[in-house]
Amino acid sequence: MYPATEGIDIWLKERLFDAIPMALCVIDRDYNLIHANRAFEQMFGEWRNYKCHDVYKGKNQVCSECKSFQTFEDGIPRISEEIGYIKDGFFCRCIKHTVPILDKQGRVSCILELCADATETDQVLREYQLLFDQVPCNILLIDRNYRIVKTNARTRQTVGDIIGDYCYRGLKGSDNACSECTARLTFEDGKLHTGHHIWRTVEGETVHLHVIAVPLLQFDGSFNIVMEMAVDITQTIKLERGLNFAQTFLETMVGTSMDGIFAVDKNGNVSIFNPAARRLFKIRENQRINREDLEKMLPPGAFNLADTSTKQLYLPDTTVVNMQDQKVPVRLVGNKLLMGGENIGVAYSIQDISEIKQLQNQKLEAERLAAVGQTVAGLAHGVKNLITALDGGMYMLKTGIGQGNIERVHKGMEMLDRNIERISMFVNTFLGFSKGRVINAKLSNPSDIAREVVLMYATKAKECGVILRHEQMDNIKPAPIDYESMHQCLTNLVGNAIDACNLSGQSIEFKVIIRTMEVNETIIYEVIDNGCGMDYEIKKKIFTNFFTTKGLGGTGLGLLMTKKIVQEHGGKIEYESDPGKGTTFRIRLERIRLPKLAD
């Protein structure tokens, strides 16, 4: 034998056992550890004078399924996975190779055990398997024959157990490979590929998935398996279709809306300007609109809604200026656009109310003409009554002269004098009513008018034993009102209310209240009394004829004059009355219908 070979034999006999980096030990038939290498001692600790079950598992008796015992019995080598404890007391999982050692007679005298710590490897495998199964998307491995090698829990839940089946059959129920197959593309060039696939679920439904195919490379760069990761995008597609429908619907609505619609972003740039808005502002179809154009066309401050804390702008009756410098009456509404509390712009809706204004003016004119018609009818009725009274006086005068009856003559003269006086008062009052006065609207405080009327009637009310007071419900902003005309309206109503208290004949505390308030952009005057009230017959006549309950002290034109003034202000007058309980007259003046300010 050559010296080099002899040296190798010595090394193998004396040093190989300790040089092996895996735990090695020799166990006799009584399970005593009779020899072990350094790796074994480093892994399990002191072994001398211990039995294997003491060192491996901390037991004082042979394990019930001892692989060493089985090898001692049949002499067959074994590989097993066992659980034990290393020298620090920590749990470990070992891969154990049990090999019989034969004596000269061929009997198993000892066994050699080789232990490899698989704890960390096993943990890594378990972690990867857990990740593979619990990742929130479908994962499957496909070989070059397009058979499914492995699937995760999500995939099995979606399409069932399809391992071993062809991917196109297991996933899609097809007998032919897919033309858009991402796995095929990856097998061809070894690169990542993505695609949109439709699978059939275990319930028979279809789901849309975004698929990513990647090669599982080996150490040498080759691969025979492709991993596909598929994310369910069914809901995303539904949402996308819904959003597309909503966007198309809104674009159609905005584009065909009869009202003008336009919007600006948070920087003031115009993002939407529909055809109706272009027609209203007289802007050409392809003409661009910028911030400066809008600021000139809109009312002051309307464009700056995005810069204020106000969320909504509502101008029911305002004007804008079109590109031809023409003023257009409009109703303008603006709303801030908020997304997650952040201001992203303002949307405006604008409506041309030129025709509405024209109709309102026509209605007001019709109401005025109706008032004139009522006046003429009342005039004819009043003149007829006065002529009848004059005829009666002339008859008394003529018959008295004819009979020489001086007393009858005097009585006829008194009737003529009295009715001539009534004619004079009637004509003067009617002339004043018919001529009226031109409405001269100026910004006036509605409450100031009522307070002045109360002061004017304070003395008379006190003399009549009537409590007269003014109640203001809220702080009312000035409005375009003809101060003198509205003063006359309230004067007529308050005077009538005090007279109604005098005519009541009841022994109660009489009150007349003027109440001023504003509700929903409507200024309201109420004159309330607890006087005699009006019965059904009187109610029918108060606004239709020259009717008075004051005898020679009235002409019946007071309420007609009041109604005329209220109508000239675009308002309405109404009343409620119960005999013996009192009357409430109510004047309603909508701000949108009030006359324009006098120049």
Salt bridges, closest charged atoms under 4 A:
GLU41 OE1 - ARG48 NH1 3.84
GLU46 OE2 - ARG48 NH1 3.54
ASP54 OD1 - HIS53 ND1 3.57
ASP74 OD2 - ARG78 NH2 2.42
GLU81 OE2 - ARG93 NH1 2.81
GLU82 OE1 - LYS57 NZ 3.91
GLU82 OE1 - LYS96 NZ 3.16
ASP103 OD2 - ARG107 NE 3.43
GLU113 OE1 - LYS96 NZ 3.67
ASP122 OD2 - ARG93 NE 3.17
ASP122 OD2 - ARG126 NE 2.87
ASP133 OD1 - ARG156 NH2 3.36
ASP165 OD1 - ARG169 NE 3.03
GLU180 OE2 - LYS172 NZ 3.14
GLU188 OE2 - ARG184 NH1 3.06
ASP189 OD2 - HIS193 NE2 2.78
GLU295 OE2 - ARG291 NE 3.54
ASP317 OD2 - LYS357 NZ 2.91
GLU342 OE2 - LYS266 NZ 3.38
GLU365 OE1 - ARG368 NH1 3.89
GLU367 OE1 - ARG593 NH2 3.71
ASP448 OD1 - ARG451 NH2 2.56
GLU452 OE2 - HIS487 NE2 3.53
GLU471 OE2 - ARG469 NE 3.10
GLU471 OE1 - ARG515 NE 3.09
ASP482 OD1 - ARG437 NH1 2.92
ASP499 OD1 - LYS460 NZ 3.62
ASP499 OD2 - LYS550 NZ 3.05
GLU518 OE2 - ARG591 NE 2.70
GLU526 OE1 - ARG515 NH1 3.33
GLU526 OE2 - ARG586 NE 2.67
GLU537 OE1 - LYS540 NZ 3.52
GLU574 OE2 - ARG586 NH1 3.47
GLU574 OE2 - ARG588 NE 3.02
GLU576 OE2 - ARG586 NH1 3.36
